[in-house]
Amino acid sequence: MTPNRLNLITLGVADLAASKAFYKRLGLVAEDAPPSVAFFAMGGFKLGLFGLDALAQELGRPVSELGRGAMTLSVNWPSEVEVDAAFDAAITAGARAVSRPAKMEWGGYSS
């Protein structure tokens, strides 16, 4: 049986500072992160906030295609080989590829 692996829900937001302040007012505590993103621990997974422009760039799509409620769901795997295997399994199951997993500018290995 595959364990639950959802680790991160990232919301694309129009105003990162305002969105970060909103979640802080709700009582969430922001973790240390680069200024271009915000992360909040959610008891077993993380909530991330990412500017819409940056999210669109990372996905290789124009902002206009993201629409309202732009978000990503992330699963973390221990190795690049496991990322590739999970990606291939998702494609085989019917997912639509945005891009193949690759080393990212921020240091991760992602698609």
N, C-alpha and C positions, 0 to 999 in steps of 0.2 A: 504494500500500500504506500502510495506517495504521501509524505507528510504535507501538511499545509505549509505553503512556501510564500504566500503573499507577504512581502516585507515593506513595501512602500507604495503609497498612493500619492501621486503628485498632481496638484491642481495648477493649471495654467491661469494666471491672474493678470489683470490689466495694470494693477498698481501694487507692486510687491510690498512696499512699505505700509500702505494702508491695510492690506490683507494680513500682514504679519501682526500689526497692531490689533486688528480685530480678534485674531486667535489668542493673542496675549490677554485681551480683555475678557475672553471666555475662560481664562485660567490656565491655558496651555503654556508650557515653559519652552521657549526656543532653545535649541541646542547651538553650539558653536558651528558656524558654517560660513562659507564665502558670502560676500555681500549680494551675490546674484541669486541666492536661493535661501530658503528658510526650511528648517526641519523641526518637527515637534514629535516627541516620543508619545505613543498612543497605547502603551501596554501590550507589547508584542509586535507592533509594526510602527512605521513612522508615517506622518503626514508631511508632505513636502509642498512648498509653494515655489513656483517658478514663473518668471515673466512670460507672457504670451509670445512675445517676439523670440525670446530665447528657446522656448519650447518648440515653436514652429521651426526654428533653425535646426535644432537637434533632430527633429523628425523629418527634416528635408521637405517641408510643405509650407505653402504660404499661410499666414495667419488667417486669411479669409476662409480657408478650408477647415480650420479648427472649430469654428462656430462657438456657441455658448457652451459652457460646461466642459471646456477642454481639460483633459486629464490623461494620465498614464497610470498603469498598474505595473509594479515592478516585482520581480522575483530574483532573489540573490542566490547564486550557486557558488560553491567553493572554488571552482576552477573554470578556465576558459573552455575546456573540453566539455564540461557539464553544461555550460551556457549554450554552446553550439548544439549539443544533443537535445536540450530542452527546446531550443529554437526550431530545430528540424522536426521535432515531435509536434510542435504547435502548427507548423506549416502543413504537415501530413494530416493533422486533424481538421484543417480548413481555415487556419488563420491567414490573413493577408499580410505579406511581408512589407514593411516600410523600408527596412534595410537589413543587411546581414549584420550579425554582431561584429564589432570592431573595437580596437582600443580608442577610447574617447579622450578628448583634449583635457577633461577634468580628471583623468587618471583611471577610470573604470574601463570595463569591457562590456559593451552594451549594444543593443540594436534599437 
